[in-house]
């Protein structure tokens, strides 16, 4: 998520923010900022194992909006949300399962 989506969106903020889809009705720039926060910052948190459930929650919400609102829950067709659904399943699993035994969460919070 970080490499394929988050970094590109962060670097293209100036050009993409004003025309980014606004599925929640909060404004294009706000929607874009929320997506960048999830796909870039939450991905870094998830990779490092810090506040894993919070990061997974941010990414689960992000992928839920992408799959259900932007792609209209379509797994096939021209505007398929198949990749968003796969990411959603993975992040939801991490949200429910939580961090593993060797995560920084385990070291910091226990």
N, C-alpha and C positions, 0 to 999 in steps of 0.2 A: 504494500500500500504506500509506504513512504517513498520508495524509488519510482514506481510507475505512476503514481497519482499525486502525492503530496508535494514533492519537490518541484514538479512541473507547475503545479498550481501556485505555489509560493513564488516562484520566479516570474510567472506571468501575471502577477496580481494586477499591475497597471492596465494591461490590455484586456484581461478577461473579466474583471470584477463587474464592470457596468453592464455587460451583456449576459451574465451568468443566469441560469434559470432560477426562479423564485417560487418554488412549490409551496412554501409555507406562508407566503404573503408578508414577509418581514423586510423585503427590499433586496435588490440584487446584490448590493455590496455586503449587506449583513449575511445573506445566505452564503456568499462566497467566503467571507471571513470565518463563518462557522465550519464550512467544509475544509478550509485550509487548516483550521485549528484541529479538527478531527484527524484529517489525513496526514498531516505533518507532525504536529505536537503529540497527539495521542499515540501515533505510531511509534514515535521515539520513546514515549513512556512504556509502551507495551514491549518494545524490543529490550529495553533495559530492565524491565520487571519492576518498575516503580509504579505504585498505585495502579496495579494491573486491572482491577475490576472497574475503576473509574475510566481508565483509558478504553477498556473493552466496551463499556457502556456508551461512551462518546462515539466509538466506531460502529457499534450496533445501531444506534439511532441514525447515524449518518447513512449507513447502508440500507436501513429500513426506509428512509425517505427516498433514497435513490431507487430502490427496487419497487416499492409500492406506489409512490407518487410520480416519480419521473418515468420509470419504465412500465408503469401500470401493471405490475406483477406478471409481466410476460416473460416466459422462459424460452420462447421461440419467436421467430419473425424478425422484421426489419429493425425494431427498437428493442431487441431482447435485453433483459436484465439478468441474464444467466450469471455473468461474472459478479454482479452486485449480490445476487442470491448466494453464491458460493462464499464470498467474503462475509456476508451476513451470518451464514451458518457457522463459520469459523469464529467470528467475534462473539456471537451469542454463546457458543460453547465455552470460550474463555471467560465470559462474564459469569456463567453459571458455575464453572469448575474452579475459577480463581487461579491465583498464582501457584506455581509448583514449589517443591521443596528447596530448589536452588535459586529461587528468585530473590531479588533485593527486598521485596516486600517481606519475605520471611525473616530476613536478617534485621530489617529496620523495625518492623512492627511486632515482632514476637520475642 
